[in-house]
Amino acid sequence: MPACDHCGAHVSDRFARVFASDGHIYDCINCSANAGIAEVARQRAQDA
C-alpha cells in the first residue's frame, strides 16, 4: 500500500495515482492541510 513520504501515513492507490510525482507522494491529505494552515498563519502574522 502506498504511503506518504513525509509522515508515513498510508494513502489509497487512487490518491497515489493522482498525486504521486516521479513515484513519490510528498504529502498526503493531512500533510497538505497542515501546510496550508501554516502558510495562512505566516501570511496573517506578516500582515498584522
Summary of the structure (lengths in Angstrom):
residues: 48
radius of gyration: 13.3
end to end distance: 43.7
largest distance: 43.7
contacts: 109
relative contact order: 0.19
helix: 54%
strand: 8%
